[in-house]
């Protein structure tokens, strides 16, 4: 099985595109239109154009295909009822699966094609939104049947001939509602397959804080860690710029303030609202540049040991920060934003690592891979594959500090034992 991110030409070109000389020639900053708040699906009269008006103006047929999973189907029904009441013909496909198996995406595309929508509405967490993006590609271009090999960031897909995409997140973490990325899962090889293309950016993101209130504490923590990993990598990667930094720093400040509140009291409406905004801000941050080692390492760990994505990437933040430190002082911006600066840069850095670990402890998040329940013998037996998958992951190529296979293995072993990175 071959994937687009294994192509030597693409692997060479993408990091080059982040060089300051290239970014100075042309930089694109893309976000969807955002509709957010506690009354985005009004039952009565609204002030100004309603959500249905905004979306309906772009839908000549007003046929809405709603993608959901078993859990988010309850919210999908509310969304479908709202659009049906406003003159749309709707159909719900509530069969999206966790980790986004490619076969499941193809099933969604088949049903979508039969319905012929002019708007696709993804209602759910990251898996649902990624499923909808993958199915959207196949709906518009059924000839691209091998998504992992035929879709890459360098050639525009030419979507929106048949439909456009609306994303309604029901978790506060993935930021997929604000990114042009879909992460699929090749079940045959047990690996994550990121699909990146500018055409995959949703046209509209609808942020409904009420939809996140039912998240249990563990999921709240996991998705919140994903927010932090997106923002940390988005700020430190060479692809960052002033606009992405602003969004990433905002996301980090909001997560530190509101994530513990949402974790301790899921019905804290203010905390839920601020976290869903933080998730989108972090999505805008890394969606306009890249993630880095938290995600390439986390993708490999999550795939091979069935660890929740947010947990597997988020808990690696301190280790990745320590690895980046010899070549990047962007951590100082984060220290300043969190008001934890020390008398020296080293003291500021130590304060930052301590702040993250204190936050993790308040969320009952393990600080090492061993504490995740990964057995030592299984970890050793899969080390070669872990390193291979990490080194081939496209996010590795956006690390501010290049990494070798030997360093990758060493970093994984340090993270397993909870040992600070000292190399």
N, C-alpha and C positions, 0 to 999 in steps of 0.2 A: 504494500500500500504506500503510495506517495502522496505528499501534501505540498501545497503551494509554498509553505514556509521552509521547505527543505531545498527549494530552488536556490542555487548559489548566487545567481544574479540578483534575485530579490533580497536575499540576505545581505548582499553587499550594498545595494542601493538604499535600503530603508535607513540604516544608521547614518549614511552620508547625507541624507535629506535633513537630518537634525543639526548639521553643522551651522554655525552662526552665519557663515558666508552665504549658504543656501537659503536659510530662513530669512535673511535680509532681503533677498530678491523677491520672495513671495511667501506669505504665511496665511493660511486659511483658518478662520475661527468660526465653527459652525455649532449652532444649537437649535433645538426645536422651539416652536412657539410653546410657551408655558401657560397653562391654566391651572390655578391652584387655590385651595381654600376649602371651607366647610360647606360651600353652597354652589359647587360647580355643576351639579345636576339638579337644578331647581324644579320644583313641581308647579310653582305658580309663575307669576310675572317676575322677570329679572330686569335689572337696570342695565341698559345697553344690550348688545347682541349676546344671546345665550350660547352655551357650549354647542347646542344643536345647530344654532344659526351659523356659527363659525365653521363647523365641520360640514354642515349641509350645503353651504355655499360652494363647496368644492366637489360635491357628489351629484352628478347629473341623474344617476339612477337611484341614489339613496339606498344602496344595498350594503349593509354592514355585517361583516363576518367577524365574530367575537371569538378569540382564542383564549382558553383558560385551562386550568387543571382541576383535579377533583376538589381541592380545597377552595380555590378562588372562584369556582363556579357560582358560589353564593353572591359574590360581588358582580360577576359577569351577568347574572340575571338582572340585577338592579340596573346595570348599564344598558343592557338590551331593552329592558322595559322603558327606560327613559327615552332611548332613541326611537323605539316603536311608537311611543306616545307622540313623538314629534315627526311622524311621517316616514320613518325608515322601515325597510324590510330587513329583519335581522335573523341570523342563525348563530347559535353557540356551538363551538367545538370544545368540549371540556376534557379532552384526553391528553393534554400535554403531560410529559413525564419529567421527573427530576433528572438533572444531568444532560438532558436534551439528546437522547439517542437519535442518530441520523435517520433510522428507519421510521421513528415516530414522526419526525419532521416531514418525511415523504408522505406519510398517511394524512397528515394535516393538509398538505398541499393538494392532495387528491380531492379531499372534500371541499376545500376552498375553490378549486377549479370548477367543480360541479355547481357551486353556488354563484360564481361570477360576481364577487363584490366589487364595489368601487372604493370602499374603505375597509381596512383591516384594523381591528381594535384588539390589542393585546391587554388582557386584564389578569395580572398576576405578578409573581416574582420574576427574578432574572431568567429562570428556565422557560417560563411562558413567553416572555418577550423575545428571548433568543429563538425559541421555536417558531414564533410568528415571523421573525425576520427570515429564517431559513425557508419556511414555507412560502413566504412572499417572493423570494427569488425564484423558486420552482414554479410558482403560479405565473409569474411574468416570463420566465425563461425555462420551460421544461427541458430544454436541451442541456442545461447545466446540471445534469443528474449526479455528477460527482462533485459535490460542494467543496470537499476538502482539497481537491486538486485544481478545479476550474475557476474558482473565485479568489481573486487576490486584490491587494490595495492599489495596484498600479493601473488597472483598467476599469473604468466606470461601467457599472452593470446596465445602466439605462432603464431603471425601474420607473414606476409611475405612469406607464402606458395604460395599465389596467386599474391600478388602485394606489392609494397612499396609506401611510401607517400612522396610527394613533396608539400611544402607549399609556397604560394606566397602571402604575406600579401598586402592588399591595404589600410590599415590604420596603424597608428603608435601607438599601445597601448596594445593590448591583449597579445602579446608575445607568442601566441599559436603556432607559427611556431617553437618555441624553447622549448616547454613543452610537457610532456607526460600526459596531462590533457585535457579532453573535458567536458565542462559544458553544460548539456542539460536542458530542461525545461519540467517538468511533468505538462501538462496543466490541468489534472484532479485535482491535489492538489495545483496548483499554487506555485510550489517551484522549486528552482534550484537543479539539480542533478549532482554533480561533478563525473566524471568518471576518475579515476586515475590508470594508469598502465604503467610500463616502456616501454612496447611494443608500446605505442601510440606516442612516440617521432618521429617526422618526420625525414626521412632520409636526406633530403636536404631542406634547406630554401633558397629561392631566394628573395633577397631584391631589389625591383625596386622602387627607389624614385619617378619616374615619375607617378606611379600609385597612389600616395598619394596626388598629387598636387590639385586634384579636391575636396578634403575634405573641406566642409564649415567650418567657424570658430568655430561654436558650437561643431561640431564633433571633430575638431582638439583639442579643449580644453578637451573634455570628454575623448578621447583616451589618451591624454597626462597625464591626472590625473591618468589613469589606470597604466601608466608606473611608476609614482611616488609611487602609492600604492603598486605595486608589489615589487619595490625596497626597500621601507621602511619596509614592513613586512618581506621581504626576509632577510634583514640585522638584524632585531631585533629578529626574531624567534630563539629559541634554536637550531634549525636544521641548522643554518648558519655555514659556515666555511670560511677560508681565500679566497678561490676561488670565492665563491658566494658573499662575501663582496666586492671583487674587481669589479665584474660585477655590483652589485647594486649601489655602490658609483659612478661608471662611468656613469650609467644611470641617477642618480640624478643630477650630475653636468651638463650633456648634456641637460637634460630637463629644468633645470633652465635657461640655456643659450639660448637654441634654441626654446623652446616651445612658448615663447612670440613672437618671430620672425615669426614662422610658423602661429601663430594665427592672427597676424596683416597683414601678407602678404603671402597668400597661395602659391604664385609663387616664393617664396624664395627657390631656389633649394638647397642651402647649408643647410638651416634649415630643409627642408624636409628629406634630406639624413641623417643628424645627428639624427633626431628624429626616423627614422625607425631603425637605428642602436641602439639607446637608448632603443627602445621597445624590441628589441631582447636581448639586454644585461640584461634588467630587467626580461625578460622571462627566460633567463638562470639562473639568480639569484634565483627567487622563484621556478622555475621549478626543481631545484636541491635540494631544501629544502621544503619550504612551504610558503603560505601566512598565514595571521593570522586574527585579528579582523576586519581590514578594509574590508576584503572580506566576512567574515561570516555575519557581520552586513549589509554590502552593498548588499550581495545576497538577504537577507530577505527584505530589503527596496526596492530594485529594482524589486523583484518579486511581492510584494503586492501593490506597488504604481506605477508600470510601469515607473520607473526612469532608464535612461541610465546607464548601468553598470559602465562605467568609472567615471561618475559623482557621483553615489551613493557610490562608494568605495573611490574615491579620496578626496571628501570633508570631509571624516571622519578622514583623516590623523592626524590633530592636536589633536582631541579628543583621538584617540588611542595612540598617542605619550604620551599624558598626563597620560593616564592610565598605560602605560608601565613604565613610569619614575621611580616609586618607586623600581622597581626590575631590571632595565636595564640602563646601561650608554652607550649603543651603539650609542645613539644620538650624543655623543661627536665626533665619527668618521665622522658623517655627517656634523657636524658643522665645523670640520677641513677641510673636502673636499670642503665645500662651502665658507671657509674663513670668517666665522661669529662667531668665538670664542669670548667669553667674559672673564672677569677677574676671574670669578668663574664658576663652572659647572652650577649652577642655571641661571646665566646670559647668558651662552651659550645656555641653553635650551630655555630661553625666546626669545633670538635672532632667534632661529630656528623656533619656532612657529610663530613669527612675519614674518619671511621670507616666510613661506608657505602661510600665509594669505595674504601677499602683492602680492605674485605670483597669488593667486586665484583672487584677486581683479583686477589684470591686465588682467585676462582672463574672467572677468565678471561672475565668478563662485560664487554662493551663499555660505555663510559661515555657514548656519544652515539649518536643515531639513524644518523648517517653510518656509524659503525663497524659497524652491523648489516648493511651492504651495500645500503642503500636509495640508489638513484641520485638525484642532485640534480634532474635534469629530471623524473623520475617523481614525486618528492616535490612539486615545484612544481605539476605538472599535477593532482595529487590534493588540493592544499591546500584548495580550496573544500569538497570533500566531507569531508575530515578535520575541518574546523572545524564543518561542519553536523552530522556524526555525533556529535562531542564535545559540542556545545552541546545536542543533543537527548537525549543519554544521561542517564538518570535519576541516575546517580552525580554528575553535575555539580551537581545541585541540592542536594547534601549537602556541598559544599565549604565549609570554614570561611570562605573568602574568595570572594565572587561573582566571576565572570569574564565578560568581554564577548567577543564574537567576535574583535575586534581583539586583545585580550590573549591569547586562545587561539592565534591564528595566530602571534603574537610568541613565545609560550611554545614552540610546536612548532618554530619556526625556531631558537630558542636551544638547545633540546634536540638538534636536528639537528647543530648546530655544536659542541655540548659547552660552551656558554657559560653562566656562572652567571646566574640570574635576578636582575635588578637593577631591577625595576619593581613 
